[in-house]
Amino acid sequence: MPVSLLWAVDAYGRVYCLSTVGQQWEQSRNAQMEFKRVTAAHLCCWGIACDNNIYLNVHASDLPIRYQEHTFENQRWNPVDGFSDRLLLSDRWQWSDITGLQHQHLDSFQLPSSNWEWEGDWYVDENLEGEPTEKEGWTYAMDFPATYTKEKKWNSCVRRRRWLRYRRYNAMDTWAKIPPQQAALPDPFSDLSCGGWEISEDPSGQQSLWAVSLQGKVWFREGISHHNPEGSSWVEVPLPGEVVQISCGPVDLVWAVLWEGQLIAREGISRDCSRGTSWAVVESPNPEVGAIHVAVGINVVWAVTKDNKVWFRRGVNSHNPCGSGWISMVGEMIMINVGLNDQVWAIGCEDRGVYFRQGVTSSELSGKTWKAISVPRDGDRSHSSASTNSLHSAGCFFSGEVRAPSVVSDAESDRENPAGDAVISNVAFPCPDTSVDAPKNASSELCTEPLKSHIPKEEVIPGEGEVDVLSSDAITYTQSGGPPDLQWSNVDLEEAQIQHVRTGAVPDLTDSCSLTSVATFTLAMEDQYGADEHPLWAWVSGGGCSVECHSQLNWFNCSLNTSVLQSMSLSVSPAQTAAWRKQIFEQLSERSKREMDNFRHYEQAIEQSVWVKKGPLQWWRDWKPHKWIDVHFALEQFSGAEGDKDGILFIYYNYNEEKKYLHAFINEVTILVPVLNDSKHTFAIYTPERIKQRWPIRLAAATELEMYDWLALLSVCCSDSRGIHGPPSKQAIWSITCKGDIFVSEPSSALEAMPYPTPCDQMFWRQVGGHLRLVDCNSLGIVWGIGYDHTAWVYSGGYGGGFFQGLASSTDNIYTQTDVKSVHIYENQRWNPVTGYSNRGLPTDRYMWSDASGYHECTRAGTKPPSPQWTWVSDWAVDYSVSGGTDREGWQYAADFPASYHGFKTIKDFVRRRRWARKCKLTTTGPWQEIPPIPLSDVTILPCAVHSSMDPVPLWAISDKGDVLCRLGVTPLTPAGTSWLHVGTDQPFKSISVGAASQVWGIARDGSAFYRGSVSAQSSAGDCWYHIPSPAKQKLKQVSVGKTSVYTVDENGNLWYRLGVTPSYPQGSSWEHISNNVRKVSVGPLDQVWIIADKVQGSHSLSCGTVCHRLGVQPMEPKGQSWDYGIGGGWDHITVRGNSMEPPHIRLSSMTDPSLAAPHTPLPARST
C-alpha cells in the first residue's frame, strides 16, 4: 500500500494530515491562517481559507514541476540583406508561436504567479526532431509554412529557430494562494471539490476543480495539469437552482446539494468534456428532510440529510450517474467524504470525531461499520498509552459486553480488535458540557446527564463475529489535579444502576464466556489540557488517501490502559478455535468408530471387485537413448465398499535382462491425449509430476482402433475415480490442441482462491468428441466453436462422440461433424547466373521442398494427411493467399533464406519460394450442430455471473472475410440464435471480444485495436468504432475482455494489459507489457487470466503450447503477479469465459497461526 495522506480541519481552522502508516495527526505548520475546508487529491490539496481565498498545497516530489515556454523567431531572405527580420506583409510575425498566427515576443512572457520562478534566460534550441542543427539553431524552408530542414538549400527563402525558457513551480509543501483572475469573482467561495484525474488518458495530470460561491453559483477551474497545478481561469457552470455544497469523484461523478435540499447530478462528463453537459435532479432520501451534504467516489454516492442521517445511493455507475435508489445507513454524521477506492470517512454528529467506514470492498461498496480514528495530534501533551489522563480529559470511556468473534478477514468484517480498538457499535460520546467552549474551572462540575449513544448498533452477519460496546450510564469528574486512584463501580446491565464497590484489582475475565457486569472507574480531567485532548473536527477529505480493503492501519489504537483492555477482552484466538475443532473432530471420530464396531459381524452388502485389462503396447523410454520398446500394459481397476472406483496403470518392461515396471495411479492421471505421429498410433498420459517435467508417458498401439479402445477405457476409468460423468458443466474450461481435439476441465472453487489456488498441473481434463480450431463459452452453458474450414458449430448439450462408445457417450445430441483444412508445403529456389532461378541450392540451403521452417523435407508425393482420419479431397495447387503477396506464378522473393518475403522481384533478391496447398477432410461425431451459412474466423460470447438471467445473450463474430457480425436471438434455450446483424467497419477484422457491460473490442487485420461505443441491450450493435493506438511498434493479433480487464497479444508474442479502463472511460489510457512468449489469452468473467504459452521449459523437456494461469489477480491488482504452468505442449486454444465460480475467502489469520494444522502447500508459483 503506498503512503498517502488523510486531511482534516478542526473547529479552530487548523489543518492536519494523517499518514496511512502514521499514528498521529500532523499539523500543517506552514498554514499561516485558519481554513474552512480542504479537498485532497493524490499529489496536492486545495483549501478555502478564512480570507475566502483558495490555496493550493502541492506535495514535494523528486521530480520538479517545470514548464517549457517557447517561441519562434522567423526571418526571410532578400537580395540586399540576406536573411533578416524584414518580412512580407503577408508573412507571419517576426516572433510568433508555431502556427505563426499569434505574436509572441520574448518580453511578452510573464510568470503566472509569484509561485513560479524562471530557471534561466532564453536560449536557442539547436535540435530538430532529435537531430542537431547548425550552431545558431536555424531551420530552413522554401516558404511559410512548410517542412523545415536543418540544411540550407538554394531555394530556402525563409528560416526560423525556436527559443526556449523553463519556469519552475517553487511553492512545494506550502499553502500557496491562487491568484485571482483579471475579472474579480462576484462573491467568495464557500465550498470546493477536486477530482476527475482518472477521466483522461493524458498523463499530464489533468484535474477537475469545482467550487461553490456564497450566492449558490458553481464554478469550474480550467487548465489544471501537472505542468500548471494552479489552473488558468474560472468558468461559471449553469445551474437549475442555488447550490450549497458540491462533490467531485476521481472519474466522472459530480453531485451537488441545492438550497431546497434536493440533489443534482452532472451528466455528460467525458474526456473531451470534463465540465459535462447538463444536470439531473435527484430527490432527497427523505422528502420531508432535505439533504445538506453529498460525497461521491468512483461508483458510490453518500449523502447526509438535515437530521444527520446517512444514506447510500445504490446503482450508481458511469452509465447511470443518478443511481436507482437510497438505502438508509447506521450512524449520525454532519459531513461525509469518499476517497480513493471508494473508501469513506465522516465527522460524527455529537462528538465531532473522524470515523472510517470499515468493510468497503468492490463487492460491498456500502461497507459494514463505522470505526473511530483514535490517534493523538502532534500538539497534544499527553497521549501515552500507559497513562489514563488522556482518556480522563477526553470525557469518554468505552465499555461493554464482548462476544467471542470468529476469525474473519478485515475485508469482510471488523478484524479481531487489538486492545484499544474503538469499534462504533454502541458508543458513548462526551457530554456536551465538556466541549471546548467550557471554562477551565468547569472540571469541578459534574456532568449529571447520562451519556447516550447516537450511533445505533449495526447488524453483524452471523458467523462473522460482532463486538458490542456499551456505554456507561454516568461519568464522574474529580477536581483533583493529579491522577486519582481508580474508583471501581459496578454497572448493572439490566437496570443501569451504579453500585460502588471497593477499590480492587481488575478481575480476570478471560476465562468467562460472557459478562454480566462491567468494571468502570472514575474519570478525571486535566485542568489545562482537558478541552484540547479530544479535538472537535469540522472537515475531512480522503481524496488523496489510498486505503485498500485489506490494508493494515494504525489509526484505531485508543490510549486505554493496556491491562484494563486485556482484562476486558473476550475475543477468541485462532489457537482456541483450532483446539475446539480438534476436540469436536476427535469426538465425532470416536462416535463413528463406536457405532461401526457394533456391525462388524455383518457381511458387506457390496463386495470389493477387481478386474484387469492387459495388452501389448510400445513405450517411449524415459532415459537416453530414447527409443520405442515393447512393453506389457495393464490396467487394474477396483471398486470399493461404497461403490467408488479407482485403479492403477502398470507398464512392464525389461532392462538389462531384468524385469521392471512403471506404475501410475488412475486418480493421479490428469489427461489422456492422442498424439500426432506419422508412423505410429500414439497417445500420452500425464500426471502432475509429468506435467512439471514436460515428459508424459508415451504409448503406441499397433492399430488406430486399439489406440482408441485404450483411450476410451482409460478416460472412463479416470472419470469414475473422480466422480465426473455426463456432459460438461456450465462453468467448464474448454481447450483445444493443435491437432483440433477438444478437452474440458471442471474447475473447483479453489482454482482462483487467494493466496493458495489449485495448481493448474492438478486439473483433470477429459476429451469431448468433435474437431475445432477455437471455442468460446459463458456460464449460461452457451458454447460456440469454429472449425478449420471456418464453419460455425454450437454445443448441443451432449457428451462423448468420436471414439467414445456405449456408456462413455450420450445417446442423443451427438451429430456428424466434418472439418476441412489445408496442408501447406513450400517450393524453394535459388538464383544463379547460368540458369537463373532453379532448384539447385547451396549446400547450406534449406530443402528445395520443405515445410515453412525449411528444416523438414516435404515433397508433394511424400506428404500425407495429418492423421489416418483425414483424407485428401483435392490436388496440390499453388496458394496465392500468402502474407506479403505473390507474383502471377505465386512466387515470393527475398535476399536469402530465411528472410522477409515480398511479392515482387528486385535486383537484390537471390532466393524465392511459393506455397502449395492441398485440402483434406475429417469426418467424426460429437455434440455439435452446424450453424450455416456464413463462415467465421472468430467468435466471442458475453461472460456473465453464475445466476444471471440475460436474454438475449450478446454474441459477436468475425467472418472469414473480416466482416464484424452480431448474432441475434441467442439464449440458453436457443444457443444457436436466429440471424446475423452486420456491423460496419472501415477495414477487415481478425479478432473480437465482448466483456462485461457489453464492452466490445476488436483487432483489425493491420494489427490496430478498436473499441465499439454505445453497445447496450437496447442497441446490441453499438454506434461507432473508436480507434485505440497499439503498443509502440507492435501489431496486435488477439484480444480478450473480462469483467474490467482488457488483454491483447501482439504478433511477436507479447501480452499487454490495458490501463485506465473504467466504466466512464472504457477505452482505457495506455498499454502495459505483462509478459512475452504468449500465443493466446483468455480473460474470464472474474478477470481471471489464462494463456497458451509458446514455449515452457520443464525439468526434462521443452514444450510448445502450454496452458498457463495468472496468479495473484485481484480487483486491486488485476495484472497479477506470476504464472502457474499447466498442461502442455501441443495446446493451441483455451477459454475460461464460462468459469464464474467465486473463489472462497481464505482466512489468513488462521493459516498463519502456528497452533493450527498446516494447510496443504501448493506447488511453488513459477514467475515469469
N, C-alpha and C positions, 0 to 999 in steps of 0.2 A: 504494500500500500504506500503510495507516495505521500510525503509530508505535505500537508495543506493546512489552511487556517480557517477557523470559525470566528467571525467578527460579531461584536456586540457593543451596545451603547447602554450605559447605566442611566439612572434617573438624574444624575448630575451632568450628563452630556459627555462623560469621559468614555473614550473609545478603547476597547480591549480586544485582544485576539487570543485564541486558544488553539494550540497546535494539536494535530491528531496524535502526536506522540508525546505531548506535554501533559503536565498535571497541575497547571495553574494558569490563570488569566494573566497575560502580559499587557500592560497598559501601553498604548501608543504614545510614546514620550514626546514625539515631535508635533503633536497636536496642540497648537497654541490657543485654541478656543474650544468651546463646547460644541458638540454635534447633536443634531436632532435624530438623524438616522443614517444608515450606511447600506450600501448594496455591493456585494463582493462578486468578483469573477476569479478565475484561476490565477491570473497574473497581476491583478490590480483590485482596488477597492474605491468606490465612489462614495461621497458623503455630502450631506447638506448641513452646513454649519449654522450656528445661531445668527450669523450675519446674513443669512439667506443666500449666500453664495455656494456654488458647487465646488468641491475639492476632489482631487484625484491623488491616490497613493499607489504608485507603481512599484511592485516588488523588484528589488535588485536582483540581477542575474549576471552570469559570466559574460553574456553577450550584450553589449550596449545597444541602445536604440539609436540608430543612425539613419539619417535620411539624405539621399543624394539629390542635390539641386543641380540642374544642368540647363545650359542654354547654348545656342549655336551662333557662331559668327559666320556671316555669309559675305562673299566677295565675287565680283565679276571682272573678267579680263577686258581691257580695251587697248587699242594700239598705242596709245600715248603713255599711260601709266602702268600698263600691265595689269596684274590683279590689284584691285583697290576696292574701297568701300563705296565707290560711285556706282550705284545700281540703277537699273532702268526703273521707270515709273511703275511698270507692271510687275517688277520683281518683288520678292519678299523683303521683310525688314532686314537691316544690317545685323541686328541682334534679334533672334526670334526663337520660338520653340521648334520642334522637329518638323511640324507641318508648314512653318513659315507664316502662319496666319496671325499669330499673337506676338506682339512686341515684348521682348524680354531682355532688357539691358542688365548688365551686371549689377548696377546700382539699384535696380528695382526690386531685388530680392531682400526681404526683411524676415527676421525671426518671427515665428508665430506668436511667441510669448516669451516672458522672462525665464521660462523653464528650459529654454533651449540656448545653446551656445555654438558658435562656429568652431570647427576643428582646425581650420586653416584658411588660407586665402584661395582665390580661384586659380585653377591650373588647367593646362590643356590636356585633353585625353588623347594620348598617342597610340591608341589601339582602334582597329576597325574589325569588329566581329572576331576578336581574339588574335588578330594579326597586327604586328607593329606597323605603324605608318612612318612617314619621314619625320624628322626631328620636330617640326612645328605642328604636326598633327593634322595637316590639311588632307582632305579627300576631295577628289575631282569628279566632275561630271560634265556632260555636254550642255545641260541647262537645268533650271529649277522646274519641278522636282524631277529627279531621275535616280538611277542607280549609281552610287558613288564608288569609286575605286581609289586605292592608295597610290596608284601610278598616274602621273600626269601624261596625258596623250596630246597629240597635235590638235585635236578638236575639243579639248577641255576648255570650255568658256567660263565655267563657274567653279567655285570651290567653297568648302565650308569646313569648320572644325568645331569640335564640342569642348565647352568649358565646364569643369566640374567643381563643386564645392560641397562639403559634407557639414551637416549640423547634427549635434548630439543632444539628446534629452538628458538633462542633468538632475532633474528632480526625482531621484530614485529614493524609495523608502522614506518619503516625507509627504506631507499633505500639501499639494500644490494647487493654488487657486486657478480655476478655469477662467480665462479672460472672457469678459462679456463681448458679444459681437457688436458691430458698429451701431446697429439699431438696438437700443436697450429694450429688454423684455418689459412688457406692461406691468407685471407683478412678479414677486419672488416665487420660488418653488417650495412646495410642501411635501412632495414625495418623489422618489425616483427608483428605477429598477433597471438593471443591466442584464443582458443575456444575448441569445442569438448567435453565439460563437460557433455553433455546430451546423448552422444553416449552409454556409458557403463552403465550397471545396478550395477556395482561395487560401493558401497558407499564410497570408499576411496578417492574420489575427483580427479579422473583421468582427465587430461587436455592435450590438444594438443597445442604445440607452434611451429609455422612456422616462419622462418627467411629468409631474402634475403641478400646475400653478395654483396659487391661492384662489383664483377665480374659477377653478374647475376645468381649465383647459389642459390638453395633453400636447406635449412637445416631444419631438424625436431628434436626437443628436446624430448628425450625418458625419461621415468621413472618419469614423473611429477605426483604426487599424493598428497593427504592431508598429508601423513607422510613424504613425500620428495618433498616439494614445489619447490626446485631448479632443480629437474630433475637429470639425471645421465650423459647423453652424447649426442653429436650431431651426426646425421646421414644424409648424403647427399642424396637428392632425385633426380633421373634422370629427365631431362627436355628436351622438344623439342626445346628450344631456351633460350635466356638470359632474365631473369625476372627483372623488376624494382620495382614491388610492389605486395603484397600478402594480402589476407584477408581470415580469417577462421571464420565460424559461430559456434553457440553453438552445432550444431549436426554434420552433415556430409557434409556441403558445404565448399569447398575450391576453391577459384578462384585466379588467378594471372594475371598480365599485363606484356606482353612481350615488349622488346625494340622497336619492329616494330609497336606497337600499337594494336596488336591482344590480345585476352584474352584466357586463358586456364582454364578449369575446371577439378578438380580432381575427378576421378571415383573410385569406389570400396572401399570407406571408410565404415567400419563397426566396430562392437565391437571387432572383432577378428583381424582386420587390420586397425588400426587407421591412418596409413600413406596412405592408398589407394593403388591402383594398376597401374593406368595409367592416362594420361592427354588427354583431348579432347579439340581441338582448336575451339574457338568461335570467329567469325568475329567481328570487332569493329562496334558499332552502326552506325558510319559514315565511310565508306571505305576510303574516302578522308582525314579524320581527325582521327588519331588513338586515342586509349584510353590512359589515363595517370593514372587513379585511378579506383579501384573497391572496393566494400564493399558488404559483404554477411551477411545474417541472417539465420533464420530457413527455410523460404520459399521464400526469396526475394534476388535479386541481383540488386544493383545500380552501375552505372558507370559514370565517368566524362571523357569527351574527351578533346583533346588539346585545343579546342576553348571554354573550360569551360562550355559546355552544359551538362546538367544532363539527364541521361537515366535510365529507369526502365525496367528490364527484366521480361517478363511475362512467365507463365507456368513453373516456377521453383519449384521443389519438390525433395524429396529424390530419387524417382524413375526416375526422369528426371533432373539431376543436371544442365544440359546445358540450360534448358528452351526452349522456342519456338520463341521468337521474342522480339525486342526492342520497347519501347514506349518513345517518347521524352517528357520530363517534363519541367515545367517552372522553370527558375532560372539559374544563372550562379555561379558556385562554383569552388573552387580549390581542395577540397577534400570532402569526404563524409564517413560516418560511420554508421553502423547498429548495434543496441544494442539488449537487451532483448526484447521479444515480437515484434520483427521486427520494433521497433521504429527507427527513422532516425534523425541524426544530420549532419550538414555540416558547412563548412567555406566559407563565402561569397567571391566572386572574387574581388570586388572593396574595400569593407570596412573591410575585414578580420574579420567580426563578426561571432559569433556562432549562427546558426539557427537550429530550431527544426521543424520537419515535423509534422504538425497537421492533425488529422483525420485519422491516420493509425489504422485500425482495421483488424480483421481476415477476414472480407468480402471485405475490400477495402485496400489492402496492399500498394497501391501507395499513400495513403493519399490525402489531399486536398490542403494545402497551407503551405508556409514557414512562420515561425514566429521567429523573432529575440529574442534571450535570452538577456534581457536588465537588468542585475543586476550588481552592483558595485563589485570591488575587495576589499579584506580586507586591501590592501595597499593604496587605494585611500584616499585622504584627504578631498575630497568634493563630497559627494553623497547624500546629504539630498534632499528629495523630495520637501522641502519647498524653496529650492534655485534653481535659474536658472543657476548658474555658471557652474554646471557640464554639462548642455546642451550647454552652450556657448562654453566651451572648447571642447566639443565633435565635434563641427563643423557641426552639422546637426540638422534639425528640421522637424518633420513630420506634414504635414498639408494637408487638402484636404476636399473633399465633402463626407459626410457620409449619406448614405441612410438608412432608418429605417429597421433594420433586424427583421425578425420574430423570435419567441422564439424557438430555437432548442437546442439540446443537444450537448455537447462537442465532443461526439464520431462521430457526423455526419458532423459538420462544426465548424467554429470558434465560440467560445462562444460569448455572448454579452460582448463585451470587456469592462472591467472596465477602469476607467480613467487612461491613461498611457499605455495601451496595444499598442504595435507596431506591427501591422499586416502587413506583407510584401505583399502588393498587388501592390502598385506602390510607391516605396520608393526612397527618395533622399539620397545618400550616400555622405560622406565628399569629398571635393575636394582633389585631390592628393597632392596639395600644402600644405595641413595641416597635412601631415603624420608625424610620429615621427622623421623622418630624418631632418626636417626643423630646422633651428637655432632658439634660444629662442626669438630673436628680430623679428622673422617673424610675430609676432602678429600684427605688424603695417601695414603689407602689405595687400592688398585687393585681395581676390580671385574673379577674374573677370569672370571666366568661369561659365556659368550656370550649376547647378547640374542636372545631367541626371540620369534617372532610368536605372539600369542594370538588374533588375528582372521584366519582364513584368507582368501585372496583370493577375491572374488566373481566369478562368471561375468559377462562383459560381452557383450552382444548383438553379434555380428559386424556390422561396418559402423557401429556407433555409437561406436566409439572406446574405448580402455581405457588405463589408466595403472597400471602395475605398479611399486610402490615396494618395494625390497628393503632389508632391514636389514643394517647392517654387523655382522660377527661379533664384534667386540670393540671396546671403547672404553677409552681410557687417560686417566687423570686426572693432572694435574701439580699440584705443590704451589705453583707459582709464584703470587705474589699478583697480578701484572699479566698482561695478555693476552699470551700467548706467540706466537712465530712459528708459523705454521701448518705442522705437520709432515704432509706428504702421504704417504699409503701406498697401495699398490696392492692391491685386493681381487680375487682370482681368483674369478669367479662359479662355476666348476665345482668347485674344491677348497676354496674358502673359506679360503685360507691368506693371512696377512698378509705382504706383502713391502714392506720400507721402501725408499723412493726419496728422492732428494734433494729438498730444498725447491725448488719452481719455480712458475712461473705456471700458471694453470689452462689446460689445453689447450682449444682451440677445438673444440667437439663439434657445433656447429650444422650442419656440412656432412656429418656422418655420419648414416647411416640407422639404425644400431644401435650399442650399446655392448658391448664385451667386458669392460670393467673400469670401475670407478667410483672416482673420487678421493675419499678421506676424509681428515679431518685430526684431529689430537689435540685432545680436548676438555678444557678447563679449567673449574673450578668456582670461583665466588667464595666466599670463606670465610664471609662474614657473611650473604649472602642466598641462598646456594645452595639451601637447603631450601625457601625460600618462593617461589622463582621458578616452580616447577612445582606449582601448587596441587593438592591432593587434594580432590575433590568428593565429597560424601555424598548429595546430593539435588538434583533438578532438577524444575522444574514449568513447563510451557509452556501451561497452560490459558488464560492471557490473552495469548499470543503469536500474533499473526496473521501467518502466513507462507504465501504462495501459491506454487504450483509454479514460477511464472516470476519470483519475487522475486529481486532482486539484494541479496545480503547481504555484509557486510564482516567476517564472523566467521572467515574461513578464511585470514587473512594471517599465516602463521607468520613470525617475525622472523629468517629466514635471511639470510645475506649476499646482497645482490641480485646481485652479479657472479657468485657461485658458482651461484646458481639459474639465471641466464641461460645460463651455460656448460653447465649440465646439462639444459636444456630442449631437447627434440627435437620439440615439438609442431609440427604443420604449420599454417601460417597460411592464411587464406582466399585470399590472393594466390597462394600456391604452388599451392593446389588449382585455382584458376582457370587458372593457366598450364599445368598438366598437362592440364586438359580441353581448352584451346585447342590444345595440341600434338597431342593424340590426334585431335581433330576435323580438323585440317589433314592429318594423315597419312591418315585414312580418306577424306577428300575427294580427295586426290591419287591414292590407290589406285583409287577408283571411276572417276575421270577416265581413268586409265591403262588400266583394263580396258575401258571403253567405247570408247576410241579404236580398239581392235583390231577393233571390229564396226561401224564407221561405214559401211562399204561395203555392209552387208546392208540389204535393204529391210525396212520396218516391217511386222510381221505384222498390226497393226491400224492402219488409216489414220484420221486425224482426219476427222470428218464434221461438217458444219454444216447445220442446217435452220432455216427461218424461218417463223413464222406471223404474218400481218398481218390487220388488220381495223379498221373504223371504230368509234370509241367517242367518248364525251364526257368531258371532263376539267374538274374544278372548279379554276379558275385560282388560282394561288398568291397573286397580288398583287391589290390592290384596283383597281377594284371586282371583287369575286369574282363569277364567273358561270360557267355551263356553256358551254364552247366545243367545237366539233367538232375532233377530232384523229385522227391515224392511229396506231394502237397496233401495235407489232411485238415479237415475242419471238424472239430469236436464240439458239438453243441449239447447243452444240458439244461433241463428245466428244473426249477426249484420247487420247494414245497408249496409256495404261494403262487405258482404259475409263472414266475418270472423266468426269463431265459437269458443265458449267457453262453459264451463259447471261447475257444482258443484255436488259433491257427498254428500249424506246425509245418515247417519246411525241413525235410530230412535230406541230408547231402553227405557226400564222402569227401574227406580232406586228409591227404597223406595216408590213404587206406584206413582211415578211422572214421567211423560213423558218428556224425554230429547232427544237431538240429537247431533251428532258429524258431522262436515262437513269438506270438503277439496275441494279447487278449482282445476279444471282439469288442468289448466296451471301451478299448483304447483306440480303436480304428476310427479315424476322423473322416476319411473319404476314400472311395474307390474310383479310379479314373482310367478310362480307356486311353491308351497312349497311341499316338500316330506313329506308325512304323511301316516302312515299305516292305520288309521281308517277314515280319512276324506279327502274330496277333497278340498284342501286349497290353497289359493293364498294370497299374501301380497301386500299392496300398500304403497309405500314410497313417502315421501316429504322431502325437505331439512332438516326440523326440525326433522322429524322421523329418518332420517339417522344419525343425531348427537346423538339422543337418543339410536340408535340401537334397536328401538322398532317400527316396522311397524304396520299398520292397517292390522290385520289378519282376513280374512273372509273364511268361509267354505260353500260350496254348498251341496245340497242333493245328486246330481249325478255328475259324471265326465263331462257329456255333458253340464249340466247347468254351471259348473265352466268355461269351455272353451268358452261358449257363452258370459259370462260376461267378460272374459279376452279379447276376440276378440273385443267386443263392446267398452270396456274401452280403449283398445290400439288405436283403430281408432279415438276415441274422443280426446285422448291426442295428437296424431299426428296431427289431424286437428287444434287443438288450437295452435300448434307450427308451422304449415305450413310445416310439413315434410311428404312427400309422395314418393312413388316409392322405388326403390332399394337403398341400402346404397351407399354413395359416395365413391370415391376412397380414400379419406382422413379419412374414418371412423375408429373408435376404436372398436375392436372386443373383446368380453369377453365371458367366458363360466362358468357356475355354476357347482358345484359338482354334480348336477343332470344331466348335459350334455346339458342343454338348452343354446341356442346361443343368445347373445344380442349385439347390435351395438349402438354406440353413435356418433352423428355428431359433431365433435369438432369445436369450434369457434376460430377465430384468437387470441382471448384474453386468450385462455386456458393456453398458455405458456408465456403470457406477463409478463414483469417485470416493477415495483415491485408488481403489483396488478393483479395476474392471476385470471381467473374464478375459484371459488371454485369447487372442484370435486363433492361435495354433491348437486350442482345445475345442473349437467349434466343429460340430458334426455336419457334414454336407451329404446330401443324398441326391441322386440323379432323377431328373424328370424327362420323360420322353419328348422327342422333338429335336429340331435343329434351328438355331437362330444365330444372328450376328450381334444383336443387342436386345435389351429388355428394360422396361420401366414399370413401376408399380406404385401403389399407395396403400394406406392402411384400411381402405374400404374393400380390398380384395380385387381391385381392378388392375389387371396386368396386360400389357401390350408388348409385343415383340416384333422385330423386323428381321427377315431372312437376308441371306447374302444376295438374293435376286431382288431385294427391296420390296418384297411382299410383306404386307402388314398382317399380323396374327393377334388374336385376342384369346386370353386364357379362358377355358371353358369350365373350370372347376373340378376337373378330374385329376387323376394321378396315374403314374405308370406310363404305359405305351412303350414303343421301341422294343427293346429286348426283354422288357418286363412282361411276364405272362402270369395267368392264374391269379392268386391272391395278392401278388405284387402290383396288380394293375386294376383300376376300376373298370367295370363292365360297360359303363356309359360315359359319355363326354370324351371319348377317345376318337380322334379323326385322323384321316390320312393327311400327311403333310409332305410337301415337296419343296426342294430348295435347289437353286441353280447357282453355281459360282464359276468364275473364270480362273483357269490356271495360266500363269504367265511365265514365259522364258524369254531370254534376250539373245539376239544375234549381234555379235561384236565384230568390228573390222578395224584394221589399221591401214593408214595410207603409206605407200612407198613410191619412189619416183618412177619405177618401171611400170607397175600395174595399176597404180592409183589405189583406191580402197579395195582390200581383199581380206580373206580370212587367214592370211599369213601374218601372225602376230609375232611380237618379240618373245623370247623365252620367259621373260618375267611378266608377260601379259596374262590377263585372265583367259579362261576358256572362251573359244570363239562362239560356243553355245553354252550359256550359263544361266544361273538364277540372277536376281538383282544384285547380289553381293559380288558375284563373279568368282566365288570360291568353290562352287559346286558345278560340275558339268551337267547340263540339262539339254539333251537333244530332243528334236521333235519325235523321233522314233522311240527314244528310250524313256520319255516322260510318261508316267502313269497317273491315273486319278489319285486324289488324296488318300483314299482307302477303298477297300473292296466294295463298300456300299455305294460308291459313286460310279457312274457310267458316263462315257463320252456321249454327248448329244450334238457335237459339231466338229468341224475340222479346224486345223490350225489356220489362223488368219492374222494379218498384220493389224496391230492395235494402234489406232491414231489418237486415242484419248489419253495421252500421256502428259503429265505435268511438264510444262516448259515448251510444249508444242512440237510438231514434227514437220518435215517437208512432205512433198507429194508422195514419196515412197515410204513414209513412216520413219525416216532416219532422224536421229538426234546427234548433234556434233559437240565435240569438246576437244580441249588441247591434249588431254591424256586421260587414262583410266586411273582411279575414278575421279570425276570432276563434275562441275556443274554443266549440265547439258542444255543446249538450246536447239531450236528447230530450223536453223539456217546455217550455211557453211561460211566460214571466214578463212582468211589466209593462214591463221594460226591453228586451225583445227586439224589434228592428225589422227584422231580416232572418231568412230561413230558407232551407234548402236540403234537397234529398233526392237520393239517388243512384239512378241507373238502371243496370241491368246487362243484358248480353246475352252469351250464350256463343257461342264459335266453336271450331272443331275443326281440328286439323292431323293429317295422315296422312303419315308418312315411313318410312324404313327406317334401321336401324342395328344395331350389335352389342349389343342389349339384349333381355332376356327379362323379361316381366311377372311380378310376384310378387303374386298375389291372396291374400286378398280385402280386407285391411284397408288403407284409405287412410292415408298417412303425411304428416306435416308436417316431420319432421326425422329424420336417421339419423346414426349415428356408429359407426365400426369401430375396434377397438383397434389403435393403431400399434405396430409391433414392429420388431425388428432385422432385418438382411438375411437372415441364415441361421437365423432362429429357426424352430422347429417347434412350432407351437401348434395344438392340436386338442382341442376346437373353438375357434374364434376368437370372443371376445365381440363382440356387435353389439347395440346399443341403438337404439331408435327412439321416436318420439312420433307417435301417431295424430292425425288431423285434429281429433279431439275433445279432445285434450290428454292422453290416457292414455299412460303410460310402458310400453314393451314391451321385452322381451329376446328376441332370436332364438336359437333352439336349433339345434344341428347345423350351424353354419356352418364349413366347412373349405375349403381351396383346391380340393379336388375337387368339393365341393358348396357353392359360394359362396352359393346361394340359401337354404341351411338347410332345416329341416324344419317347424318350428312356432313359434308365438309364446307367450311366457310373460308374463302380465300382472303388472306391478309396481304395487302400490297407492300412491296419493298422496292427499293431502288436498285438492288443487286441481289444475286442469289446467296442463300444462306447455307450453312453446313451443320450448325449445332444450335439447339434451343433448349431452354429450361424454364419451367414455371415454378415459383416458390410460394411461400405463404403470402397472404394478402394479394394474390394474383400478380406477383412480380414476374414479369416475363423478360428474360434476357436471351439474346441471340448472338451468334457469331457468323459473320459473313465469310464467303469463300476467300476474300482477300485478307482475312485474319483480323478484321476490325470487330469491335463489340458494339451492340446496340441494346437499348432498353425501350420497352414498349410502354407508353404512357396511357394512363386513364383506363386500365383494364379493370373491370369490376363485374359483378353478377349481372348488372343491367347492361353493361357494354362489354361483352365477352371478348371482342376483338380489339378493344382499345381504340385510340385515335391516331397516334403518330409514333414514329421511331425517333429516339434520341441517340445520337452517336456518342459513344463512350471511348475516349482515347485509350489505345492499347498501351501496355508497358513499353518502355523505350526499346526500340529496335527488335521488337518481338511481334510475331504473328500468332494470334490465338487460334485454337482449333476446337476446343470444347469448353462448355460452361455448365455449371450445376448450381442451383439456387435452393437454399433451405428455408428455414424459418426467418432468420435475419442475416444469414451469411451468403456471400456470393464468391464462388471459387471458379477459376479458369485454368486451363492447361494450354501452353503455347506449343508451337511446333518443335521446339527444342527440348521439350520435356520438363519445363519449369511450371511449378504450381504457384498461382497467385491468388491472394485474398484481397477483396475489395474493401477498403477502409471507408468509414464515414457513411455507411448505408443506414439510413433512418427512415421511419415511416413518412416523415415530411420531405425527405430528400433521398428517395430510393436509388438514385443514380450513384450515390457514393461520391467520394472525393479523390481517391488515388489507389494505386495498386501496391501491395506489399508482397515481396517474394517470400514464400514459405519453404519450398523445397525444390530440388531438381529430381531427375530420374523418375518422372511420373508419366504414365501413359494415359490413364483415365481417372476421373474424380467423380464421386457421388456424395452429395450432401443430403442428409436426411431431414425429416420434419422437426427434429430436435436439434438441428445444426450439427449432428454428428458427421464426421468426415471420414470417408473410406476412399482408397485409391487402388489402382493397379500400378504397382511399381515396375519399372522397366527391368532393372537388374537388382537382385538381392544376393549377397554372399552368405552362404551357410557354412557350417563347420566342415562340410565335405564337398560341397559343390556350389556353383553359381546358378541361380535360377532367373529366368526372364519371364516376366508376367506374374507378379506376386501380389496377393491381396494384403493390404496394409490398413491398419486402423490408427487414426489420430487420437492420441491420448491427451488428457488434460483439457478437453474442450468444455468450457463453461460459459454461462451468459456473460461474465465479466472478462473472460479470456477466450473469445471464440476462435482464435488461431491455434489453440492447443499448445502442446509442449514437445511431444516426441512421437515416434512411430512404433507401433507394435506389429510385427510381421506374422502373417498367417499363411494360408495355403498357397503354394506356387511351386514351380512355374508353369507356364503354359496358359495362364489366365489372361483374358482379353477384356472382360467387362464385368462390372458389379453395380448393383443398385441397392441402396439401403433406404429408399424413399418410402417404404411401407412400414418400417420399424419405428412406430411412435410410442413404444413402451417406455414409460418414465422409469428412470433408474431409482433404486431405493436410496433413501437418505441414510448414509452410514454415520454412526456417531463416533467421531474421532476420539472423544474423551474416554470412552470405554475401551477403545482399541489400544490406547497408549497406556492404560493402567497396567502396571506390572502384575497385579494380582489376578487379572483375567487371563483366560486361556488365549494363547496367541492365535490370531486368525490365520487362515490359510494364506501363505505367502505366494503371490503370483510370480510368474516368471518376470525377471527384470526387464523394464522397458528399454528398448534399444533406440537410442536417439539417432537423429538424422546425421 
